[in-house]
Amino acid sequence: MATKRESPVMEKMLRELNESATALAQIKQDLGKPRSRKEQAKEMLSSAEKRAKDHTTKTHRVSVDLGGGTIAQVSTELINWAVRALGNWSGKDSWMGKNADVLQGAPHVMIGMAVYLTELLTRPKEKLPSLSREIASEAANVFTHLGFANLVRALRIRWADGKVDASTLAKVTAERDAALAKLAASGGSGAK
């Protein structure tokens, strides 16, 4: 009687093992088959949806924005410090000393635009960029804007200084002309 009780359990185990073996054989067979284009497209769409959701999370945006901004700000300040130090070292009358203000902006604009456009133009089509590429793009963008702001400030100050110099020159010229007229009026004899 003990054998009868064990036989339904044994039969069930054998049936389950047979089903597992059949499923395993089917999986092996499916692995050998190439996937259809429809299955590949579904998998690619699923993967793209997952990456798109990852790119819209708040932590992703914070990482890109703060990471890129920090890199740009720190590199801008380091380059500007180096330009000022080189300008001071070379002397105020040297080309570097005279143009340190413009050199704290113009190279940033050119380098930032080059990096930004290179990253943008080399992005794979129909794929979302990686986190590192997004951070590099954001850093180049902010770097460009910081350089442009420095360049405009330097040019604005030079323009304002030029206006001051022109008005000072006009005042000095007027004073000289008045002194020459006074001298001519007194008969050309100076004070003795």
Residue frames as a rotation matrix with the C-alpha (Angstrom) as fourth column:
MET 1
0.562 0.827 0.000 0.00
0.827 -0.562 0.000 0.00
0.000 0.000 -1.000 0.00
ALA 2
0.285 -0.558 -0.780 2.89
0.241 -0.746 0.621 2.31
-0.928 -0.365 -0.078 0.62
THR 3
-0.723 -0.581 0.374 3.86
0.480 -0.033 0.877 1.99
-0.498 0.813 0.303 -3.01
LYS 4
-0.017 0.785 0.619 0.42
0.962 -0.156 0.223 3.16
0.272 0.599 -0.753 -4.14
ARG 5
0.758 0.287 -0.586 0.66
0.509 -0.822 0.256 6.30
-0.408 -0.493 -0.769 -1.99
GLU 6
-0.079 -0.887 -0.454 4.07
0.119 -0.461 0.880 7.13
-0.990 0.015 0.142 -3.35
SER 7
-0.437 -0.144 0.888 3.16
0.835 0.302 0.460 6.52
-0.335 0.942 -0.012 -6.97
PRO 8
0.653 0.636 0.411 0.88
0.745 -0.636 -0.201 9.60
0.134 0.437 -0.889 -7.42
VAL 9
0.745 -0.458 -0.485 3.60
-0.089 -0.789 0.608 11.79
-0.661 -0.410 -0.628 -5.87
MET 10
-0.290 -0.895 0.339 6.23
0.236 0.276 0.932 10.15
-0.927 0.350 0.131 -8.04
GLU 11
-0.032 0.356 0.934 4.04
0.991 0.135 -0.017 10.51
-0.132 0.925 -0.357 -11.10
LYS 12
0.915 0.389 -0.108 3.51
0.384 -0.921 -0.066 14.18
-0.125 0.019 -0.992 -10.35
MET 13
0.365 -0.867 -0.339 7.25
-0.190 -0.425 0.885 14.73
-0.912 -0.258 -0.320 -9.93
LEU 14
-0.427 -0.509 0.748 8.00
0.576 0.485 0.659 12.88
-0.697 0.711 0.086 -13.15
ARG 15
0.389 0.657 0.646 5.34
0.921 -0.285 -0.265 14.90
0.010 0.698 -0.716 -15.01
GLU 16
0.927 -0.065 -0.370 6.78
0.026 -0.971 0.237 18.19
-0.375 -0.229 -0.898 -13.68
LEU 17
-0.048 -0.998 0.040 10.32
-0.042 0.042 0.998 17.12
-0.998 0.047 -0.044 -14.60
ASN 18
-0.261 0.032 0.965 9.13
0.885 0.408 0.226 16.20
-0.386 0.912 -0.135 -18.08
GLU 19
0.781 0.581 0.227 7.42
0.624 -0.737 -0.260 19.64
0.016 0.345 -0.938 -18.45
SER 20
0.645 -0.621 -0.445 10.61
-0.201 -0.700 0.685 21.36
-0.737 -0.352 -0.577 -17.28
ALA 21
-0.338 -0.791 0.510 12.68
0.328 0.409 0.852 19.37
-0.882 0.455 0.121 -19.76
THR 22
0.113 0.471 0.875 10.27
0.991 0.014 -0.136 20.27
-0.076 0.882 -0.465 -22.56
ALA 23
0.954 0.243 -0.176 10.37
0.248 -0.969 0.009 23.98
-0.168 -0.053 -0.984 -21.59
LEU 24
0.258 -0.944 -0.206 14.17
-0.167 -0.253 0.953 23.88
-0.952 -0.212 -0.223 -21.45
ALA 25
-0.353 -0.333 0.875 14.31
0.728 0.490 0.480 22.24
-0.588 0.806 0.069 -24.89
GLN 26
0.561 0.643 0.522 11.98
0.825 -0.483 -0.292 24.99
0.065 0.595 -0.801 -26.22
ILE 27
0.839 -0.314 -0.444 14.19
-0.093 -0.887 0.452 27.72
-0.536 -0.338 -0.774 -24.72
LYS 28
-0.181 -0.956 0.233 17.28
0.120 0.214 0.970 26.17
-0.976 0.203 0.076 -26.29
GLN 29
-0.142 0.211 0.967 15.51
0.962 0.260 0.084 26.00
-0.233 0.942 -0.240 -29.63
ASP 30
0.845 0.527 0.091 14.36
0.535 -0.829 -0.162 29.64
-0.010 0.186 -0.983 -29.34
LEU 31
0.478 -0.748 -0.461 17.90
-0.070 -0.555 0.829 30.77
-0.876 -0.364 -0.318 -28.53
GLY 32
-0.433 -0.676 0.596 19.11
0.512 0.360 0.780 29.39
-0.742 0.643 0.190 -31.81
LYS 33
0.209 0.610 0.765 16.47
0.977 -0.152 -0.146 31.26
0.027 0.778 -0.628 -33.82
PRO 34
-0.884 -0.401 0.239 17.04
0.407 -0.913 -0.027 34.83
0.229 0.073 0.971 -34.93
ARG 35
-0.374 0.773 -0.512 14.49
0.478 -0.312 -0.821 37.22
-0.795 -0.552 -0.253 -33.48
SER 36
0.164 0.523 0.837 11.99
0.981 -0.173 -0.084 38.76
0.101 0.835 -0.541 -35.81
ARG 37
-0.645 -0.385 0.660 12.22
0.426 -0.898 -0.107 42.43
0.634 0.212 0.743 -36.70
LYS 38
0.292 0.850 0.439 9.05
-0.097 -0.430 0.898 43.04
0.951 -0.305 -0.043 -34.76
GLU 39
0.767 -0.067 -0.639 10.54
0.610 0.388 0.691 41.52
0.202 -0.919 0.339 -31.60
GLN 40
-0.315 -0.948 -0.051 13.73
0.941 -0.305 -0.147 43.53
0.124 -0.094 0.988 -32.06
ALA 41
-0.435 0.228 0.871 11.74
0.143 -0.938 0.317 46.74
0.889 0.262 0.376 -32.56
LYS 42
0.684 0.729 -0.022 9.69
0.086 -0.051 0.995 46.07
0.725 -0.682 -0.098 -29.42
GLU 43
0.459 -0.600 -0.655 12.86
0.888 0.297 0.351 45.49
-0.016 -0.743 0.669 -27.42
MET 44
-0.594 -0.696 0.403 14.47
0.721 -0.683 -0.119 48.67
0.358 0.220 0.907 -28.77
LEU 45
-0.050 0.679 0.733 11.32
-0.025 -0.734 0.679 50.68
0.998 0.015 0.054 -28.00
SER 46
0.822 0.331 -0.463 11.19
0.391 0.262 0.882 49.29
0.413 -0.906 0.086 -24.49
SER 47
0.014 -0.919 -0.393 14.85
0.998 -0.010 0.058 50.15
-0.058 -0.393 0.918 -23.96
ALA 48
-0.617 -0.210 0.759 14.35
0.425 -0.900 0.096 53.68
0.662 0.382 0.645 -25.33
GLU 49
0.411 0.840 0.353 11.33
0.008 -0.391 0.920 54.24
0.912 -0.376 -0.167 -23.08
LYS 50
0.691 -0.218 -0.689 13.33
0.718 0.321 0.618 53.13
0.086 -0.922 0.379 -20.05
ARG 51
-0.405 -0.914 -0.005 16.24
0.913 -0.405 -0.042 55.47
0.037 -0.021 0.999 -20.92
ALA 52
-0.353 0.357 0.865 13.85
0.198 -0.875 0.442 58.36
0.915 0.327 0.238 -21.58
LYS 53
0.763 0.636 -0.117 12.28
0.212 -0.075 0.974 57.87
0.611 -0.768 -0.192 -18.17
ASP 54
0.324 -0.738 -0.591 15.75
0.935 0.156 0.318 57.83
-0.143 -0.656 0.741 -16.62
HIS 55
-0.607 -0.623 0.493 16.63
0.725 -0.689 0.021 61.13
0.327 0.370 0.869 -18.38
THR 56
-0.098 0.642 0.761 13.59
0.003 -0.764 0.645 62.91
0.995 0.065 0.072 -17.00
THR 57
0.422 0.224 -0.878 14.13
0.829 0.296 0.474 62.13
0.366 -0.929 -0.061 -13.34
LYS 58
0.972 -0.019 0.235 14.89
-0.106 -0.925 0.365 64.97
0.211 -0.379 -0.901 -10.97
THR 59
0.571 -0.815 0.099 18.19
0.065 0.166 0.984 63.44
-0.819 -0.555 0.147 -9.87
HIS 60
0.122 -0.510 0.851 19.32
0.960 0.280 0.030 63.17
-0.254 0.813 0.524 -13.49
ARG 61
0.611 0.178 0.771 18.50
0.494 -0.847 -0.196 66.83
0.619 0.500 -0.606 -14.19
VAL 62
0.954 -0.290 0.077 20.20
-0.237 -0.571 0.786 67.97
-0.184 -0.768 -0.613 -10.98
SER 63
0.368 -0.859 0.356 23.28
0.481 0.504 0.717 65.90
-0.796 -0.093 0.599 -11.84
VAL 64
0.124 -0.284 0.951 23.51
0.981 -0.107 -0.160 67.37
0.147 0.953 0.265 -15.33
ASP 65
0.711 0.245 0.660 22.76
0.280 -0.959 0.055 70.97
0.646 0.146 -0.750 -14.37
LEU 66
0.914 -0.373 0.160 24.87
-0.320 -0.420 0.849 71.20
-0.250 -0.827 -0.503 -11.23
GLY 67
0.402 -0.800 0.445 27.65
0.561 0.600 0.570 69.00
-0.723 0.020 0.690 -12.57
GLY 68
0.199 -0.285 0.937 27.98
0.938 -0.223 -0.267 70.95
0.285 0.932 0.223 -15.80
GLY 69
0.812 0.173 0.558 27.62
0.082 -0.979 0.185 74.34
0.579 -0.105 -0.809 -14.10
THR 70
0.853 -0.520 0.047 30.20
-0.089 -0.056 0.994 73.51
-0.515 -0.852 -0.094 -11.46
ILE 71
0.207 -0.790 0.577 32.73
0.844 0.443 0.304 72.27
-0.495 0.424 0.758 -14.01
ALA 72
0.319 -0.025 0.947 32.22
0.747 -0.608 -0.268 75.41
0.583 0.794 -0.175 -16.12
GLN 73
0.936 0.087 0.341 32.46
-0.107 -0.853 0.511 77.83
0.335 -0.515 -0.789 -13.19
VAL 74
0.689 -0.720 0.078 35.57
0.112 0.213 0.971 76.23
-0.716 -0.660 0.228 -11.68
SER 75
0.084 -0.690 0.719 37.37
0.952 0.269 0.147 75.98
-0.295 0.672 0.679 -15.04
THR 76
0.551 0.170 0.817 36.45
0.517 -0.838 -0.174 79.59
0.655 0.518 -0.550 -15.90
GLU 77
0.973 -0.163 0.164 37.79
-0.231 -0.632 0.740 80.89
-0.017 -0.757 -0.653 -12.60
LEU 78
0.457 -0.853 0.250 41.01
0.407 0.451 0.795 78.87
-0.791 -0.262 0.553 -12.92
ILE 79
0.100 -0.395 0.913 41.65
0.988 -0.070 -0.138 80.07
0.118 0.916 0.384 -16.46
ASN 80
0.730 0.224 0.646 40.87
0.227 -0.971 0.080 83.68
0.645 0.088 -0.759 -15.51
TRP 81
0.885 -0.465 -0.020 43.22
-0.076 -0.187 0.979 83.46
-0.459 -0.865 -0.200 -12.53
ALA 82
0.176 -0.854 0.490 45.97
0.764 0.433 0.479 82.13
-0.621 0.290 0.728 -14.81
VAL 83
0.268 -0.022 0.963 45.39
0.820 -0.519 -0.240 84.92
0.505 0.855 -0.121 -17.37
ARG 84
0.937 0.087 0.339 45.50
-0.080 -0.889 0.451 87.61
0.341 -0.449 -0.826 -14.66
ALA 85
0.675 -0.735 0.059 48.66
0.128 0.196 0.972 86.09
-0.727 -0.648 0.227 -13.14
LEU 86
0.057 -0.649 0.759 50.33
0.959 0.246 0.138 85.92
-0.276 0.720 0.637 -16.55
GLY 87
0.527 0.211 0.823 49.30
0.534 -0.836 -0.128 89.52
0.661 0.507 -0.553 -17.28
ASN 88
0.973 -0.193 0.122 50.74
-0.215 -0.595 0.774 90.73
-0.077 -0.780 -0.621 -13.96
TRP 89
0.457 -0.842 0.287 53.92
0.433 0.492 0.755 88.70
-0.777 -0.221 0.589 -14.46
SER 90
0.038 -0.447 0.894 54.52
0.999 0.006 -0.039 90.02
0.012 0.894 0.447 -17.98
GLY 91
-0.800 -0.362 -0.479 53.92
0.436 -0.899 -0.049 93.64
-0.413 -0.248 0.876 -16.94
LYS 92
0.090 0.929 -0.358 51.13
0.358 -0.366 -0.859 96.14
-0.929 -0.051 -0.366 -17.49
ASP 93
0.107 -0.102 -0.989 52.70
-0.707 -0.707 -0.003 97.49
-0.699 0.700 -0.148 -20.71
SER 94
-0.881 -0.410 0.237 53.04
-0.161 0.730 0.664 94.05
-0.445 0.546 -0.710 -22.35
TRP 95
-0.610 0.680 -0.407 50.49
-0.511 0.055 0.858 92.74
0.606 0.731 0.314 -24.83
MET 96
-0.400 0.433 -0.808 49.31
0.567 0.809 0.153 90.20
0.720 -0.397 -0.569 -22.25
GLY 97
-0.730 0.068 -0.680 49.00
0.602 -0.405 -0.688 92.85
-0.323 -0.912 0.255 -19.57
LYS 98
-0.842 0.392 -0.370 47.02
-0.472 -0.868 0.154 95.19
-0.261 0.304 0.916 -21.83
ASN 99
-0.338 0.719 -0.608 44.68
-0.706 0.234 0.669 92.45
0.623 0.655 0.429 -23.07
ALA 100
-0.993 -0.074 -0.097 44.15
0.008 0.751 -0.661 90.37
0.122 -0.657 -0.744 -19.91
ASP 101
-0.483 0.875 0.025 40.58
-0.483 -0.243 -0.841 91.63
-0.730 -0.418 0.540 -19.62
VAL 102
0.215 0.554 -0.805 39.62
-0.977 0.118 -0.180 90.43
-0.004 0.824 0.566 -23.10
LEU 103
-0.453 -0.490 -0.745 41.57
-0.519 0.824 -0.227 87.18
0.725 0.284 -0.627 -22.67
GLN 104
-0.916 0.227 0.331 39.37
-0.208 0.435 -0.876 86.36
-0.343 -0.871 -0.351 -19.68
GLY 105
0.030 0.999 0.016 36.41
-0.415 0.027 -0.909 86.02
-0.909 0.021 0.416 -22.04
ALA 106
0.234 0.102 -0.967 37.27
-0.966 -0.087 -0.243 85.50
-0.109 0.991 0.078 -25.70
PRO 107
-0.725 -0.535 -0.434 39.00
-0.599 0.800 0.015 82.08
0.339 0.271 -0.901 -25.42
HIS 108
-0.737 0.510 0.443 36.13
-0.114 0.551 -0.826 80.79
-0.666 -0.660 -0.348 -23.28
VAL 109
0.255 0.867 -0.428 33.62
-0.639 -0.182 -0.748 81.63
-0.726 0.464 0.508 -25.98
MET 110
0.070 -0.286 -0.956 35.66
-0.956 0.256 -0.146 79.91
0.286 0.923 -0.255 -28.70
ILE 111
-0.889 -0.449 -0.094 36.57
-0.396 0.855 -0.335 76.81
0.231 -0.260 -0.937 -26.64
GLY 112
-0.572 0.736 0.362 33.08
-0.229 0.280 -0.932 76.45
-0.788 -0.616 0.009 -25.18
MET 113
0.349 0.718 -0.602 31.39
-0.798 -0.109 -0.592 76.72
-0.491 0.687 0.535 -28.58
ALA 114
-0.248 -0.526 -0.814 33.84
-0.857 0.510 -0.068 74.22
0.451 0.681 -0.577 -30.09
VAL 115
-0.980 -0.113 0.164 33.23
-0.185 0.820 -0.541 71.65
-0.073 -0.560 -0.825 -27.35
TYR 116
-0.284 0.954 0.097 29.47
-0.349 -0.008 -0.937 72.21
-0.893 -0.300 0.335 -27.38
LEU 117
0.368 0.432 -0.823 29.13
-0.903 -0.046 -0.428 71.89
-0.223 0.901 0.373 -31.15
THR 118
-0.542 -0.627 -0.560 31.50
-0.712 0.696 -0.090 68.91
0.446 0.350 -0.824 -31.31
GLU 119
-0.885 0.262 0.384 29.49
-0.116 0.676 -0.728 67.07
-0.451 -0.689 -0.568 -28.66
LEU 120
0.037 0.984 -0.175 26.22
-0.463 -0.138 -0.876 67.92
-0.885 0.114 0.451 -30.38
LEU 121
0.290 0.053 -0.955 27.39
-0.957 0.023 -0.290 66.95
0.007 0.998 0.057 -33.87
THR 122
-0.620 -0.593 -0.515 28.94
-0.585 0.786 -0.201 63.64
0.523 0.177 -0.834 -32.74
ARG 123
-0.389 0.573 0.721 25.87
-0.681 0.348 -0.644 62.47
-0.621 -0.742 0.255 -30.80
PRO 124
-0.953 0.113 0.280 24.50
0.247 0.827 0.506 59.19
-0.174 0.551 -0.816 -32.11
LYS 125
-0.634 0.771 -0.064 21.23
-0.643 -0.479 0.597 59.70
0.430 0.420 0.800 -33.97
GLU 126
0.244 0.921 -0.302 18.00
-0.471 0.385 0.794 58.44
0.848 -0.052 0.528 -32.43
LYS 127
0.084 -0.249 -0.965 19.73
0.759 0.643 -0.100 57.73
0.646 -0.724 0.243 -29.11
LEU 128
0.962 0.186 0.200 19.64
0.003 -0.738 0.675 59.65
0.273 -0.648 -0.711 -25.88
PRO 129
0.144 -0.978 0.148 23.06
-0.373 -0.192 -0.908 60.89
0.917 0.076 -0.393 -24.81
SER 130
0.059 -0.231 -0.971 24.85
0.760 0.641 -0.107 59.37
0.647 -0.732 0.214 -21.85
LEU 131
0.830 0.260 -0.493 25.06
0.549 -0.540 0.638 61.22
-0.100 -0.801 -0.591 -18.55
SER 132
-0.032 -0.931 -0.362 28.70
0.624 -0.302 0.721 62.16
-0.781 -0.203 0.591 -19.13
ARG 133
-0.597 -0.134 0.791 27.89
0.775 -0.351 0.525 63.59
0.207 0.927 0.314 -22.58
GLU 134
0.459 0.836 0.301 25.02
0.656 -0.548 0.518 65.61
0.598 -0.040 -0.800 -21.15
ILE 135
0.674 -0.286 -0.681 27.25
0.533 -0.450 0.716 66.99
-0.511 -0.846 -0.151 -18.40
ALA 136
-0.446 -0.884 0.140 29.94
0.710 -0.254 0.657 67.88
-0.545 0.392 0.741 -20.94
SER 137
-0.293 0.428 0.855 27.38
0.771 -0.422 0.476 69.63
0.565 0.799 -0.207 -23.12
GLU 138
0.779 0.611 -0.140 25.99
0.555 -0.569 0.607 71.58
0.291 -0.551 -0.782 -20.17
ALA 139
0.317 -0.752 -0.578 29.50
0.598 -0.314 0.737 72.52
-0.736 -0.579 0.350 -19.00
ALA 140
-0.623 -0.558 0.549 30.45
0.768 -0.303 0.564 73.74
-0.148 0.773 0.617 -22.49
ASN 141
0.129 0.779 0.614 27.22
0.723 -0.497 0.479 75.73
0.678 0.382 -0.627 -22.72
VAL 142
0.886 0.188 -0.425 27.73
0.453 -0.552 0.700 77.45
-0.103 -0.812 -0.574 -19.35
PHE 143
-0.028 -0.985 -0.173 31.46
0.711 -0.141 0.689 77.94
-0.702 -0.103 0.704 -20.08
THR 144
-0.453 -0.063 0.889 30.54
0.829 -0.395 0.395 79.73
0.327 0.916 0.231 -23.32
HIS 145
0.531 0.761 0.373 28.04
0.532 -0.642 0.553 81.99
0.660 -0.095 -0.745 -21.59
LEU 146
0.699 -0.363 -0.616 30.45
0.518 -0.337 0.786 82.87
-0.492 -0.869 -0.047 -18.78
GLY 147
-0.390 -0.895 0.217 33.11
0.781 -0.196 0.593 83.73
-0.488 0.400 0.775 -21.36
PHE 148
-0.202 0.402 0.893 30.67
0.760 -0.511 0.401 85.81
0.618 0.760 -0.202 -23.36
ALA 149
0.839 0.517 -0.171 29.62
0.491 -0.581 0.649 87.72
0.236 -0.629 -0.741 -20.22
ASN 150
0.307 -0.814 -0.493 33.29
0.570 -0.258 0.780 88.39
-0.762 -0.520 0.385 -19.36
LEU 151
-0.529 -0.514 0.676 34.04
0.843 -0.222 0.491 89.50
-0.102 0.829 0.550 -22.93
VAL 152
0.224 0.697 0.681 31.08
0.657 -0.624 0.423 91.89
0.720 0.352 -0.598 -23.06
ARG 153
0.859 0.048 -0.510 32.02
0.469 -0.476 0.744 93.32
-0.207 -0.878 -0.431 -19.64
ALA 154
-0.095 -0.983 -0.157 35.61
0.687 -0.179 0.705 93.90
-0.721 -0.041 0.692 -20.77
LEU 155
-0.525 -0.067 0.849 34.51
0.796 -0.392 0.461 95.59
0.301 0.918 0.259 -23.98
ARG 156
0.574 0.793 0.207 31.92
0.614 -0.583 0.532 97.70
0.542 -0.178 -0.821 -22.15
ILE 157
0.653 -0.411 -0.636 34.55
0.487 -0.415 0.768 98.90
-0.580 -0.812 -0.071 -19.66
ARG 158
-0.461 -0.847 0.265 37.03
0.752 -0.214 0.624 99.63
-0.472 0.486 0.735 -22.48
TRP 159
-0.160 0.488 0.858 34.34
0.774 -0.478 0.416 101.60
0.613 0.730 -0.301 -24.31
ALA 160
0.855 0.484 -0.185 33.48
0.478 -0.601 0.641 103.55
0.199 -0.637 -0.745 -21.16
ASP 161
0.254 -0.852 -0.458 37.18
0.563 -0.255 0.786 104.18
-0.786 -0.458 0.415 -20.50
GLY 162
-0.513 -0.414 0.751 37.55
0.858 -0.231 0.459 105.36
-0.016 0.880 0.474 -24.08
LYS 163
0.385 0.725 0.571 34.71
0.630 -0.659 0.411 107.84
0.674 0.201 -0.711 -23.59
VAL 164
0.843 -0.143 -0.519 36.34
0.403 -0.471 0.785 109.12
-0.356 -0.870 -0.340 -20.40
ASP 165
-0.181 -0.983 0.033 39.69
0.706 -0.106 0.700 109.46
-0.684 0.150 0.714 -22.15
ALA 166
-0.315 0.124 0.941 38.06
0.850 -0.405 0.338 111.33
0.423 0.906 0.022 -25.05
SER 167
0.743 0.626 0.235 36.28
0.449 -0.728 0.519 113.75
0.496 -0.280 -0.822 -22.73
THR 168
0.590 -0.630 -0.505 39.45
0.459 -0.253 0.852 114.23
-0.664 -0.734 0.140 -20.67
LEU 169
-0.411 -0.753 0.514 41.38
0.851 -0.115 0.512 114.90
-0.326 0.648 0.688 -23.87
ALA 170
0.107 0.539 0.836 38.76
0.736 -0.608 0.298 117.41
0.668 0.583 -0.461 -24.98
LYS 171
0.936 0.239 -0.259 38.98
0.353 -0.608 0.711 119.22
0.013 -0.757 -0.653 -21.61
VAL 172
0.202 -0.946 -0.252 42.79
0.555 -0.102 0.826 119.30
-0.807 -0.306 0.504 -21.66
THR 173
-0.410 -0.301 0.861 42.77
0.908 -0.224 0.354 120.50
0.086 0.927 0.365 -25.27
ALA 174
0.535 0.680 0.500 40.30
0.580 -0.727 0.367 123.26
0.614 0.094 -0.784 -24.38
GLU 175
0.826 -0.295 -0.480 42.47
0.330 -0.437 0.836 124.33
-0.457 -0.849 -0.264 -21.44
ARG 176
-0.201 -0.957 0.209 45.57
0.745 -0.011 0.667 124.39
-0.636 0.290 0.715 -23.67
ASP 177
-0.186 0.208 0.960 43.77
0.864 -0.430 0.260 126.40
0.467 0.878 -0.100 -26.33
ALA 178
0.854 0.517 0.050 42.56
0.412 -0.733 0.541 128.88
0.317 -0.442 -0.839 -23.68
ALA 179
0.502 -0.749 -0.432 46.09
0.413 -0.231 0.881 129.22
-0.760 -0.621 0.193 -22.29
LEU 180
-0.440 -0.656 0.613 47.51
0.852 -0.091 0.515 129.76
-0.283 0.749 0.599 -25.81
ALA 181
0.218 0.592 0.776 44.83
0.731 -0.626 0.272 132.36
0.647 0.508 -0.569 -26.53
LYS 182
0.936 0.085 -0.342 45.58
0.322 -0.601 0.731 134.13
-0.143 -0.795 -0.590 -23.25
LEU 183
0.072 -0.993 -0.093 49.27
0.593 -0.032 0.805 134.02
-0.802 -0.113 0.586 -24.07
ALA 184
-0.382 -0.156 0.911 48.67
0.908 -0.247 0.339 135.40
0.172 0.956 0.236 -27.56
ALA 185
0.614 0.706 0.353 46.42
0.587 -0.707 0.395 138.15
0.528 -0.035 -0.848 -26.13
SER 186
0.811 -0.345 -0.472 49.10
0.274 -0.489 0.828 139.26
-0.517 -0.801 -0.302 -23.71
GLY 187
0.754 -0.480 -0.447 51.44
-0.654 -0.611 -0.446 139.83
-0.059 0.629 -0.775 -26.61
GLY 188
0.707 -0.459 -0.538 53.36
0.028 0.778 -0.627 136.62
0.706 0.429 0.563 -26.46
SER 189
-0.336 -0.853 0.400 55.32
-0.530 -0.180 -0.829 137.62
0.779 -0.491 -0.391 -23.47
GLY 190
0.235 0.349 -0.907 55.23
0.458 0.783 0.420 135.05
0.857 -0.515 0.025 -20.78
ALA 191
0.986 0.103 0.133 55.54
-0.079 -0.415 0.907 135.69
0.149 -0.904 -0.401 -17.11
LYS 192
0.251 -0.968 0.001 59.09
-0.001 -0.001 -1.000 136.66
0.968 0.251 -0.001 -16.17
